[in-house]
């Protein structure tokens, strides 16, 4: 076409511009429509990427997403040990503290009643722990020279599955960010991170035999085990830039099918319309006891963050962007920007020992962790925190509870709970949920979910402090573990809460409308920490044994040298102890301090200053085998009588 044929080339340019704008609007409308359609879909099949050109197009059109990334009641009582004819074994022993009964979670220390299995630095160590006064190391698998870094593991009767991160070595990116204008400039070095699951037959604990290996490209996110099926998830970040012609593909290696890390073709990669990330989710289902059966591996263009699993489904929750909706009142500056983050939930069916996409839904706000989600009677429940900015009052927040039906559409909801606060912990127990929000005090909300269409707040309790973790004691009682706080005037004379020592509380929720704090203990001063606050697997609880124990690093203030200055901020304590705190817990007696155990020597304490940072001597987990309590660190395993905590035996590594 030539402009010479037209007397008004400027008009033609205008018409072309209008056409381009119109096509852009149509495309954007289609994109928004696709996004809203994907928000609540129950289709069991997702579209496939099909080609490298389509993959590049998806990534280029949705680059804004690059910036986003930044329940059944399970009371783990003693479980019966399988019969054994050739070795001493405790009749009962503790198991890993998990969220859902029957859905095992990997950990760095476990026991089967006879042996204690432990990831110790970069090795797997198996110790015969019974009898306690004759402990001995049975085997040690060292991975220091294997480019493999074990993270956690599972055990069954005769199998052990070790999971960790590896890499395939350094390589030069064949398509660097910018063209190499000068030959002497070398492209940057990268490492291809992988997730590896190694299965061992441990019929002979002195000689573990590797039966198979599965490797997924990407970093290990999480896993679950149901029976003999392992469900594994990795996040594979895409080192992609718009100038690239070839986009890296997800890859895996399964020893049941071959020994090479093989790329997965675009035709086999699915994507979530309206929610594109520059990364892949790779899911895998592996049969632990069938070494020759290939694993089921499914790649998706997307990312995974928080994961919840029931016996029937696995849910992946990720943040999803939402356009800002400013409210303008006679001003060029928006009065308010609504929350810009919602949570997209993807459901995967675990039917027939496989993991397959089965639907998605979207709710406003963001989730805290896996305990913010739960499945019950074919409904999915989720607690979120919404945040926004207001020009007059600054940032704001509130909290929500949503119930989604089997199609993952919102069936019922409670919004605007505890304005100005955020969710610090949540726990679902059947037809009820418990939620702790915090700003200056700790409101514990009791929420009735018996009518999915009309969830209702039954009652709340406001007390100083907050709970990072809620654990069921029984149907009508719950344990909260978090921090004590003190309220003081902060910036602009506004009330501000400052955390102090660890707080453990026992709540009675028998009267739903009037929850009561039955008992509480405060441990240490400001600076006291426990892994339980971030990792529920570090907790040991047994209602039958009236036992509650957890690792702790204690900080204490020397009261004799402390001068009281009214209005001064709470002082941090100095290091005073690292080890296990043990309590008896019952409805009659409440929380009663039983004692504490440390792996540090008196000389270690004398040499310590304000801080102590010796991870080898730090107790990581507390277990019980029969009538003995075992504390485990990288340095040693100590056994003490449960009745009076008198030493029984030990082994040093």
ABEGO torsion letter per residue (X at the ends): XBAAABABAAAAAAAAAAAAAAAAAAAAAAAAAAAAAAABBABABBBBAGBAAAAAAAAAAAAAAAAABXXBBBBBBBBBBBBBAABBBBABBBBBBBABBGBBBBBABBBAGABBBBBBEABBBBBBAOBAAABBBABBBBAAAAGBBBABBBBBAABBBBBBBBBAEBBBBABBABBBABAABBBBBBBBBBBBBBBBBAABAABBBBABBBBBBEBBABBBBBEABBBBBBBBBBBBBAABABBBBBBBBBAAAEABBBBBBAAABBBBBGBBBBBBBBBBBBBAABAABBBBBBBBBEBBBBBBBBAABBBBBBBBBBBBBBBBBGBABBABBBBABBBBBBBBBABGGBBBBAEBBBBBEBBABAAABBBBGGBBBBBBBBBBBBAAAEBBBBBBBBBBBAAGBBABBBBGBGBGBBBABBBBBEABBBBBBBAABBBBBBBBAABAABBBBABBBBBBEBBABBBBABAABBBBBBBBBBBBBBBGGBBBBBBBBBBBBBBBAABAABBBBABBBBBEBBGBBBAAAABAAABBBBAAAGBBBBBBBBBBBBAAABBBBBGBBBBBBBBABBEBBBBBBBAAAEBBBAEBBBABBAAAAAABBABBBBAAABBABBBBBEABBBBBBAABBBBBBAAAGBBABBBBX
